[in-house]
Amino acid sequence: MTDTLPSATSHPTTPPETAAGTGADPRFDWSVEEAEALIAQPFHDLLADAQQVHRRRFDPHVVEAAILLSIKTGACPEDCAYCPQSATWNTDLGPEPLMDTDSIVESARAAKANGATRFCMGAAWRSPTDRQVDRVADAVRAVGDLGLETCVTLGMVTTDQADTLADAGLDFYNHNLDTSPEFYGEVITTRTYQDRLDTLANLRTTPIKLCTGGIVGMGESRRDRAGLLAQLASLDPHPESVPINLLVKVPGTPLGDLDDFDGLELVRTIAAARIMMPTSVVRLSAGRNEMTDELQALCLHAGASSVFLGDKLLTTGNPGEDRDRELFEKLDTDAGCQGTSVDVK
């Protein structure tokens, strides 16, 4: 269960010039208390600040389009309480071996034809072997040759493995922190928070950009969501991509029967992420299949500017190209590539 939200009149208000940091350089010293106060601002003030920050660096009429493919599915030894790919939970998801490069490239071609500018490949490993990383590196090279940005998520990697992926031309590595350090143990016991931070540090020794964010709706408190954002914003430089996922409740997992999460709290979290990490691309990731068009529009207005296309995210549902195309048309939005942020003032 999430916290009961206080009334607007009881929200601690941070002055806009302090909260938004409009025109200022990114900060890396956000406290949890500051992040929590930011999330708790009066709703319209928070969104106005977030939109102002967003427009300084990104085109508000463009949404980055990516496709996510599971290239090795199931049988993961981790016990992440939200994940249907964990071997710990009974989700009727059968394991599948690592796809061959030709099959991956075929999917990447289809993704590009459907408008994707980034192709993301996910493998359900705790920590891949060097041989497995070499095989993924081959796929990265081949997908990159198609003119797509490349992203992989493979679990924990060493500095040598990060170098291998960098040499293959990998653009992004996804490795989420998931939640605050304090709540983390309620969700995962087989990998520590420091393990995740160490992998991010290993990747930062290379030119690979970081895609790291978290999940909301796992039963955490608003303070935990603030703790996640403060942790992300303490990374110097900030992650180039920050996915904010809404929990997809999968039967058979420990979080499969939680109450629905308040959509406006998701919007608040995205807006705070937009303000705290002004140069990052904030990604509206998992959970869109359960969102109305109106909620998605609010999330995009709050500063999210990247989504996954397609009808599946790894193993869970996603809206699909037709619904997204209709949504973007309603919002007068183009699906393109946001790329690195620039000051568009």
QUIVENMO-V833727 format. One record per backbone hydrogen bond with DSSP energy under -0.5 kcal/mol. CO is the residue of the C=O (numbers start at 1). NH is the residue of the N-H. If there is no record, write none. Layout:
# QUIVENMO-V833727
((CO,NH) (CO,NH))
This chain:
# QUIVENMO-V833727
((7,10) (8,11) (12,14) (15,18) (15,19) (16,20) (16,21) (21,24) (31,35) (32,36) (33,37) (34,38) (35,39) (36,40) (38,41) (42,46) (43,47) (44,48) (45,49) (46,50) (47,51) (48,52) (49,53) (50,54) (51,55) (52,56) (53,57) (54,57) (54,58) (56,344) (56,345) (57,342) (58,60) (59,62) (61,334) (63,336) (64,307) (65,117) (65,118) (66,309) (67,120) (69,71) (69,122) (71,99) (72,124) (73,96) (76,87) (78,88) (80,83) (81,255) (82,84) (83,86) (85,76) (86,89) (89,91) (92,94) (96,73) (100,104) (101,105) (102,106) (103,107) (104,108) (105,109) (106,110) (107,111) (108,112) (109,113) (110,114) (111,116) (112,115) (117,149) (118,67) (118,120) (119,151) (120,69) (121,153) (122,71) (122,72) (123,125) (126,156) (129,133) (130,134) (131,135) (132,136) (133,137) (134,138) (135,139) (136,140) (137,141) (138,142) (139,143) (140,144) (141,145) (143,146) (143,148) (144,147) (149,119) (150,171) (150,172) (151,121) (152,174) (153,123) (158,162) (159,163) (160,164) (161,165) (162,166) (163,167) (164,168) (165,170) (166,169) (171,209) (172,152) (173,175) (173,211) (177,179) (178,215) (180,184) (183,186) (184,187) (184,188) (187,81) (192,196) (193,197) (194,198) (195,199) (196,200) (197,201) (198,202) (199,203) (200,204) (202,205) (203,206) (209,173) (210,212) (210,241) (211,175) (213,177) (213,178) (214,245) (216,247) (221,225) (222,226) (223,227) (224,228) (225,229) (226,230) (227,231) (228,232) (229,233) (230,234) (231,234) (232,235) (235,237) (240,281) (241,212) (242,283) (243,214) (243,245) (244,285) (245,216) (245,247) (247,249) (248,250) (249,251) (250,253) (252,90) (253,256) (255,258) (262,265) (262,266) (263,267) (264,268) (265,269) (266,270) (267,271) (268,272) (269,273) (270,274) (271,275) (272,276) (273,277) (275,278) (277,280) (279,341) (280,282) (281,242) (281,283) (282,284) (282,305) (282,306) (283,244) (283,285) (284,308) (285,288) (286,246) (287,290) (288,291) (292,296) (293,297) (294,298) (295,299) (296,300) (297,301) (298,302) (299,304) (300,303) (303,282) (305,64) (306,284) (307,66) (307,309) (310,320) (311,318) (312,314) (313,315) (313,316) (316,313) (320,324) (321,325) (322,326) (323,327) (324,328) (325,329) (326,330) (327,331) (328,333) (329,332) (334,63) (334,336) (336,65) (342,344))
